[in-house]
Amino acid sequence: MPPTPELLWRTGSALAAGGIISGAFGAHGLKARGVAPDSIASFQTASHYMVFNGLALLLVSMHPRFSVHRFAGPAIFAGTTLFSGSIFALVLNRDRFRFLGPVTPLGGLTMIAGYISMIF
């Protein structure tokens, strides 16, 4: 069953809000926790991807064809969740979530597949 435009709109809004919140935490909260600057930069990258993909889903939700595409929106959402979520977890507790390392590139590939699917 394809997603509805309303679901994509809400999902995009949630990703954008989550990206802004995590970006603020990354800029202020991680320094206070003594996190290394390169890890903070990774956290910020994950936050940026959440915001960008959230905004993209808002746009996709308004497109007459792609707002009901069976793959594009769900892939962009799933890829963002895997990509950003795995980076957040690794930065916050690398030892506990080390197994998520390979998930990050899979999330990136899933995002890319979602965008490429709209070409055809």
Buried (B, 14 or more C-beta within 10 A) or exposed (E): EBBEBEBBBBBBBBBBEBBBEBBEBBEEEBEEEEBEEEBBEBBBBBBBBBBBBBBBBBEBBEBEEBBBBEBBBBBBBBBBBBBBBBBBBBBBEEEEBEEBEEBBEBBBBBBEBBBEBBEE
